[in-house]
Amino acid sequence: MRALFLCYRGNPFCGGQGIYLYNLTKELAKLGVAIDVIVGPPYPDPLDEWATVYKLENLNMWAIKTKHFPYEKLIKLYKPWHFVDYCLTRFHIFPEMETFSMKAFFLLRKLLKTNHYDIIHDVQCLGWGLLPMKGYGIPIVSTVHHPLTKDREADFLVDNTVWEMACTILFYPLTMQRIVINRLDRVITSSKEGINALNEAFHLPPEKVSVVDNGMDVEFFRNNGNPRKENTLLFVGNTEDHKKGLRYLFDAMTMLPEHVTLTIVDDGPPKRLTAWGWITERGLEKRVTFTGKVDLPTLVHLYSTSTILVMASLYEGFGLPAAEAMACNTPVVVTSAGALPEVVGDCGVIVPPRDAVALKEGIVRLLNNKALREELGKKGRKRVEDNFAWPVAAKNTLAVYHDVIQSYRSRI
């Protein structure tokens, strides 16, 4: 079997898409699947060891303000899709998924002159370019960890003006994704909650969705044996993502004793200003530390030495940091939002979302009970080993491929 993966952002060390692409393709290759990947930046260079990688250029127009437009990128606007990116971003539209998928379609036309693919696997793009790809007679599946409606809802919560709300509406390509997703052969999501979310957002029939749990490297993510720091909370994630519910975590921090500290694994100011603004408003500057982006060994060390991982999320399609922390025997306090209860099970403390008082009480419960922390840490490790290993995810994904291909061939 030969599979073609499409991923518009391929960073293998940060961001759900890139991590998923890196680990799933690695394990599928071990199962004998030949892997080709069309990918946008940041590029997953380690994939070259087991996949043929085709890199598509993206100038990240959204992050560039007109008056600061770099000359080296300006001279590349003669390329049609770069020019489209530039024009649409000036109107507060995020076109990366549309333009990536169209560039991938034109590249696929060239690849099919020499290559044959049994299946195309899109990773959370759902761009217009997938529709003409169907004309080549190749079944297409897409992995969607959560619909972008959840991101938009979280952004609405912090929009203060009608203009900001209008910009939020323009930013998310929901109409495109609603049309495209219903024309695909199968959608893979990582939780039962994902089925409900996709049906609610895109009216996608449940029978078109397969649940495959996300995986993780359970051998790499394990406790490193270093002593834990007392009264140290850990947050891992994008602080600019409003779904993460950081405002509620900071509110909970104001109700905790002064000696309780919070370490955030993400960039701080000046790169990340939203969270820092909330921190200064609450007078937490001396109790919150940003690590910046870290490598995986450092991340494992942070999981292994922190007292508790906290996720105050308003929605999670899976919640990888919770699983990673559990793999390192670190107890977790999470909200009941999205798929987090499915991931954590009875191996952590679960509280309602958008409730800083409940979050504080859940944290205090664990801080005051070392025996409970150790018990949940052991249970969490076993749960991850039994349910969330990448070889299991790859085996189940391959089963979906076979089912989709068989169903597709029976219709033609």
C-alpha positions as CSV (number, residue, x, y, z in Angstrom):
1,M,0.0,0.0,0.0
2,R,1.2,3.5,-0.8
3,A,-0.3,6.5,1.1
4,L,0.0,10.2,0.4
5,F,-0.2,12.5,3.4
6,L,-1.1,16.2,3.2
7,C,-0.2,18.4,6.1
8,Y,-0.1,22.2,5.8
9,R,2.1,22.6,9.0
10,G,4.6,19.9,9.7
11,N,6.6,20.8,12.8
12,P,7.3,17.4,14.4
13,F,8.1,18.8,17.9
14,C,5.3,21.3,18.5
15,G,1.7,21.5,17.3
16,G,-0.8,18.7,17.0
17,Q,-0.6,18.3,13.2
18,G,3.1,17.9,12.9
19,I,3.5,15.6,15.9
20,Y,0.7,13.4,14.5
21,L,2.2,13.3,11.1
22,Y,5.7,12.4,12.3
23,N,4.7,9.6,14.6
24,L,1.9,8.1,12.6
25,T,3.9,7.9,9.4
26,K,6.8,6.4,11.2
27,E,4.7,3.6,12.6
28,L,2.8,3.0,9.4
29,A,6.1,2.7,7.6
30,K,7.1,-0.1,10.0
31,L,3.8,-1.9,9.0
32,G,4.9,-1.9,5.4
33,V,3.1,1.2,4.1
34,A,5.0,3.3,1.6
35,I,4.7,6.9,2.6
36,D,4.8,10.1,0.6
37,V,4.2,13.5,2.3
38,I,3.3,16.9,0.9
39,V,3.9,19.4,3.7
40,G,4.2,23.1,4.5
41,P,6.5,24.8,6.9
42,P,7.8,24.2,9.6
43,Y,9.1,21.2,7.7
44,P,9.4,17.8,9.4
45,D,12.9,17.0,8.2
46,P,13.2,13.7,10.2
47,L,10.5,12.2,8.0
48,D,13.1,11.7,5.3
49,E,14.2,8.6,7.1
50,W,11.0,6.7,6.2
51,A,9.0,8.9,3.8
52,T,9.5,10.8,0.5
53,V,8.8,14.4,1.4
54,Y,7.6,17.2,-1.0
55,K,7.9,20.6,0.6
56,L,5.5,23.4,-0.4
57,E,6.6,27.0,0.3
58,N,4.5,29.2,2.5
59,L,5.5,32.8,3.4
60,N,3.3,33.0,6.5
61,M,1.5,36.1,5.2
62,W,-0.9,36.2,8.1
63,A,1.9,37.2,10.5
64,I,3.2,40.0,8.3
65,K,1.8,43.5,8.7
66,T,1.7,45.5,5.4
67,K,4.0,48.4,6.6
68,H,6.6,45.8,7.8
69,F,6.6,43.6,4.7
70,P,10.0,42.0,4.3
71,Y,11.6,42.7,0.9
72,E,12.8,39.1,0.5
73,K,9.1,38.0,0.7
74,L,7.8,40.9,-1.4
75,I,9.8,39.8,-4.4
76,K,8.1,36.3,-4.3
77,L,4.5,37.7,-4.8
78,Y,4.8,37.1,-8.5
79,K,3.9,33.4,-7.7
80,P,0.0,33.2,-7.9
81,W,-0.7,31.4,-4.6
82,H,1.6,33.7,-2.7
83,F,-0.2,36.7,-4.1
84,V,-3.6,35.1,-3.2
85,D,-2.3,34.6,0.4
86,Y,-1.2,38.2,0.6
87,C,-4.4,39.7,-0.7
88,L,-6.7,37.6,1.5
89,T,-4.7,38.1,4.7
90,R,-5.1,41.9,4.2
91,F,-8.9,41.3,4.7
92,H,-8.4,39.3,7.9
93,I,-8.9,36.0,6.2
94,F,-6.7,33.0,7.0
95,P,-6.2,31.4,3.6
96,E,-3.4,28.9,4.4
97,M,-5.6,25.8,4.2
98,E,-7.1,26.8,0.9
99,T,-3.9,27.7,-0.8
100,F,-1.9,24.8,0.6
101,S,-4.6,22.3,-0.7
102,M,-4.6,23.9,-4.2
103,K,-0.8,23.8,-4.4
104,A,-0.9,20.2,-3.2
105,F,-3.4,19.4,-6.0
106,F,-1.2,20.8,-8.7
107,L,1.8,18.9,-7.3
108,L,-0.3,15.7,-7.2
109,R,-1.0,16.0,-10.9
110,K,2.7,15.8,-11.5
111,L,3.3,13.0,-9.0
112,L,0.7,10.8,-10.6
113,K,2.7,10.7,-13.8
114,T,5.1,8.3,-12.0
115,N,3.5,7.4,-8.7
116,H,0.4,5.4,-7.8
117,Y,-1.4,6.0,-4.5
118,D,-3.9,3.7,-2.8
119,I,-5.2,6.4,-0.4
120,I,-4.7,10.1,0.4
121,H,-4.7,11.1,4.1
122,D,-5.3,14.8,4.8
123,V,-4.3,16.1,8.2
124,Q,-6.8,18.8,9.4
125,C,-6.7,20.9,6.2
126,L,-10.0,20.3,4.5
127,G,-9.1,22.7,1.8
128,W,-10.8,23.2,-1.6
129,G,-7.9,21.4,-3.3
130,L,-9.2,18.0,-2.0
131,L,-12.3,18.2,-4.2
132,P,-10.5,18.0,-7.6
133,M,-8.2,15.3,-6.1
134,K,-11.3,13.1,-5.9
135,G,-11.4,13.2,-9.7
136,Y,-8.3,10.9,-9.8
137,G,-10.1,8.0,-8.3
138,I,-8.2,7.8,-5.1
139,P,-10.1,7.5,-1.8
140,I,-9.5,10.4,0.6
141,V,-9.6,10.3,4.4
142,S,-9.0,13.3,6.7
143,T,-7.9,13.4,10.4
144,V,-9.8,16.1,12.3
145,H,-9.0,16.3,16.0
146,H,-11.6,19.0,16.5
147,P,-13.6,21.4,14.2
148,L,-12.6,25.0,13.9
149,T,-15.9,26.0,15.3
150,K,-14.4,25.3,18.7
151,D,-11.6,27.8,18.1
152,R,-14.0,30.4,16.9
153,E,-16.2,30.0,19.9
154,A,-13.2,30.5,22.2
155,D,-12.1,33.6,20.3
156,F,-15.6,35.1,20.6
157,L,-15.3,35.0,24.4
158,V,-12.4,37.5,24.3
159,D,-13.7,39.7,21.4
160,N,-14.7,43.1,22.8
161,T,-16.1,44.8,19.8
162,V,-18.3,44.1,16.8
163,W,-15.2,44.7,14.6
164,E,-13.2,42.0,16.5
165,M,-16.1,39.6,16.1
166,A,-16.4,40.3,12.4
167,C,-12.6,39.6,12.0
168,T,-13.0,36.3,13.9
169,I,-15.8,35.3,11.5
170,L,-13.7,36.1,8.5
171,F,-10.6,34.3,9.9
172,Y,-12.0,30.8,10.0
173,P,-12.8,29.0,6.7
174,L,-15.8,27.1,8.1
175,T,-17.9,27.2,4.9
176,M,-15.1,25.6,2.9
177,Q,-14.5,22.9,5.5
178,R,-18.2,22.1,5.9
179,I,-18.5,21.5,2.1
180,V,-15.2,19.6,1.7
181,I,-15.6,17.3,4.8
182,N,-18.9,16.0,3.6
183,R,-17.4,14.9,0.3
184,L,-14.6,12.8,1.7
185,D,-14.7,9.1,2.0
186,R,-13.9,8.9,5.7
187,V,-13.0,11.2,8.6
188,I,-10.8,10.0,11.5
189,T,-11.1,11.6,14.9
190,S,-9.4,10.9,18.2
191,S,-12.4,10.5,20.5
192,K,-16.1,9.8,20.7
193,E,-16.7,13.4,21.6
194,G,-15.1,14.2,18.2
195,I,-18.0,12.5,16.5
196,N,-20.5,14.7,18.2
197,A,-18.5,17.8,17.6
198,L,-18.1,17.1,13.8
199,N,-21.8,16.4,13.5
200,E,-22.7,19.6,15.3
201,A,-20.3,21.7,13.3
202,F,-20.5,20.2,9.9
203,H,-23.6,18.0,9.9
204,L,-21.3,15.1,9.2
205,P,-23.1,11.7,9.6
206,P,-21.6,9.6,12.4
207,E,-21.2,6.6,10.0
208,K,-18.6,8.5,8.0
209,V,-16.4,8.9,11.1
210,S,-13.9,6.4,12.6
211,V,-12.4,6.9,16.1
212,V,-8.7,6.2,16.4
213,D,-7.1,7.2,19.6
214,N,-4.1,9.4,19.3
215,G,-0.8,7.8,20.1
216,M,2.4,8.8,21.9
217,D,5.9,7.5,22.5
218,V,5.4,5.7,25.8
219,E,9.0,4.6,25.9
220,F,10.3,8.2,25.5
221,F,7.7,9.8,27.7
222,R,8.4,8.2,31.1
223,N,9.4,9.5,34.5
224,N,13.2,10.3,34.5
225,G,13.6,9.6,38.2
226,N,14.5,13.2,39.2
227,P,12.9,14.5,42.4
228,R,9.6,16.4,42.1
229,K,9.4,20.1,43.0
230,E,6.8,20.8,45.6
231,N,3.9,23.1,44.8
232,T,4.8,23.5,41.2
233,L,2.0,23.5,38.5
234,L,2.8,22.9,34.9
235,F,0.9,24.1,31.7
236,V,1.9,22.9,28.3
237,G,0.4,24.5,25.2
238,N,-0.1,27.6,23.0
239,T,-0.9,30.5,25.3
240,E,-2.5,32.4,22.4
241,D,-5.1,29.7,21.9
242,H,-8.2,30.8,23.7
243,K,-9.5,27.3,24.0
244,K,-6.9,26.6,26.6
245,G,-8.8,28.6,29.2
246,L,-5.7,30.2,30.7
247,R,-7.7,33.1,32.2
248,Y,-9.4,30.6,34.5
249,L,-6.1,29.0,35.4
250,F,-4.7,32.5,36.3
251,D,-7.9,33.2,38.3
252,A,-7.3,30.0,40.2
253,M,-3.7,31.0,40.9
254,T,-4.9,34.1,42.7
255,M,-6.8,31.9,45.1
256,L,-3.9,29.6,45.8
257,P,-1.2,30.2,48.4
258,E,1.7,32.5,47.3
259,H,4.2,29.6,47.4
260,V,2.4,27.8,44.6
261,T,4.0,28.6,41.2
262,L,3.1,27.9,37.6
263,T,5.5,27.0,34.8
264,I,4.3,27.6,31.2
265,V,5.9,25.7,28.4
266,D,5.6,28.3,25.6
267,D,7.1,31.6,24.6
268,G,6.4,34.5,26.9
269,P,6.7,38.2,26.1
270,P,7.4,39.8,23.7
271,K,6.4,36.9,21.5
272,R,3.3,36.0,23.5
273,L,1.5,39.1,24.9
274,T,-2.1,37.9,25.6
275,A,-1.2,35.6,28.5
276,W,1.3,38.1,29.9
277,G,-1.4,40.8,30.0
278,W,-3.7,38.5,32.0
279,I,-0.8,37.7,34.4
280,T,0.1,41.3,35.1
281,E,-3.6,42.2,35.6
282,R,-3.7,39.6,38.4
283,G,-0.3,40.5,39.9
284,L,1.2,37.0,39.2
285,E,4.4,38.1,37.6
286,K,6.6,36.6,40.3
287,R,4.7,33.3,40.4
288,V,4.5,32.4,36.7
289,T,7.5,31.4,34.6
290,F,7.7,30.9,30.8
291,T,10.2,28.3,29.5
292,G,10.0,29.2,25.8
293,K,10.0,26.4,23.3
294,V,11.8,23.4,24.7
295,D,13.1,20.1,23.2
296,L,11.5,16.8,24.0
297,P,14.1,15.7,26.7
298,T,13.5,19.0,28.5
299,L,9.7,18.5,28.2
300,V,10.0,15.1,29.8
301,H,12.1,16.6,32.6
302,L,9.4,19.2,33.2
303,Y,6.7,16.6,33.4
304,S,8.7,14.4,35.7
305,T,9.6,17.1,38.2
306,S,6.4,19.1,38.4
307,T,3.8,18.4,41.1
308,I,0.7,18.6,38.9
309,L,-0.1,19.2,35.2
310,V,-3.1,21.6,34.8
311,M,-5.4,21.9,31.8
312,A,-8.1,24.5,32.1
313,S,-9.3,23.9,28.6
314,L,-12.7,25.1,27.2
315,Y,-12.4,22.3,24.6
316,E,-9.9,19.6,23.6
317,G,-10.1,17.2,20.7
318,F,-7.8,14.9,22.6
319,G,-5.5,16.7,25.1
320,L,-2.0,15.3,24.4
321,P,-0.3,17.1,27.3
322,A,-2.5,15.2,29.7
323,A,-1.5,11.9,28.2
324,E,2.2,12.9,28.2
325,A,2.1,13.9,31.8
326,M,0.3,10.7,32.8
327,A,3.0,8.7,31.0
328,C,5.5,10.4,33.3
329,N,3.5,9.4,36.4
330,T,2.5,13.1,36.9
331,P,-1.0,13.6,38.3
332,V,-3.3,15.9,36.3
333,V,-6.1,18.3,36.9
334,V,-8.2,18.8,33.8
335,T,-11.6,20.1,32.9
336,S,-14.5,18.0,31.5
337,A,-14.3,19.8,28.2
338,G,-14.2,17.9,25.0
339,A,-12.3,14.6,25.0
340,L,-10.3,15.2,28.2
341,P,-12.5,12.8,30.3
342,E,-12.0,10.1,27.7
343,V,-8.2,10.5,27.9
344,V,-7.9,10.9,31.7
345,G,-10.5,8.4,32.8
346,D,-10.3,7.8,36.5
347,C,-6.6,8.7,36.6
348,G,-6.9,12.4,37.4
349,V,-9.0,15.1,38.9
350,I,-11.7,16.4,36.5
351,V,-13.5,19.7,37.1
352,P,-16.1,21.8,35.1
353,P,-14.7,24.2,32.5
354,R,-14.9,28.0,33.0
355,D,-15.0,27.5,36.8
356,A,-11.9,28.9,38.5
357,V,-13.1,28.0,42.0
358,A,-13.6,24.4,41.0
359,L,-10.2,24.4,39.3
360,K,-8.5,25.8,42.5
361,E,-10.2,23.2,44.6
362,G,-9.1,20.4,42.3
363,I,-5.5,21.6,42.5
364,V,-5.6,22.0,46.3
365,R,-7.0,18.5,46.7
366,L,-3.9,17.1,45.0
367,L,-1.4,19.5,46.6
368,N,-2.6,18.4,50.0
369,N,-2.6,14.7,49.4
370,K,0.8,13.2,48.3
371,A,-0.5,9.6,48.5
372,L,-3.3,10.4,46.0
373,R,-0.8,12.1,43.7
374,E,1.3,9.0,43.7
375,E,-1.7,6.7,43.2
376,L,-3.0,8.7,40.2
377,G,0.5,8.9,38.7
378,K,0.8,5.1,38.7
379,K,-2.7,4.6,37.3
380,G,-2.1,7.2,34.6
381,R,1.0,5.5,33.4
382,K,-0.8,2.2,33.0
383,R,-3.7,3.8,31.2
384,V,-1.4,5.4,28.6
385,E,0.5,2.2,28.0
386,D,-2.7,0.3,27.5
387,N,-4.5,2.8,25.2
388,F,-2.3,5.5,23.6
389,A,0.8,3.9,22.1
390,W,1.6,5.0,18.5
391,P,1.9,1.4,17.2
392,V,-1.7,0.8,18.3
393,A,-2.8,4.0,16.6
394,A,-1.0,3.1,13.4
395,K,-2.5,-0.4,13.4
396,N,-6.0,1.0,13.8
397,T,-5.4,3.7,11.2
398,L,-4.3,1.0,8.7
399,A,-7.5,-0.9,9.4
400,V,-9.5,2.2,8.5
401,Y,-7.5,2.5,5.2
402,H,-8.3,-1.1,4.3
403,D,-12.0,-0.5,5.1
404,V,-12.2,2.7,3.1
405,I,-10.4,1.2,0.1
406,Q,-12.6,-1.8,0.0
407,S,-15.8,0.3,0.3
408,Y,-14.5,2.6,-2.4
409,R,-13.8,-0.2,-4.8
410,S,-17.1,-1.8,-4.2
411,R,-18.8,1.4,-5.4
412,I,-17.0,1.6,-8.8
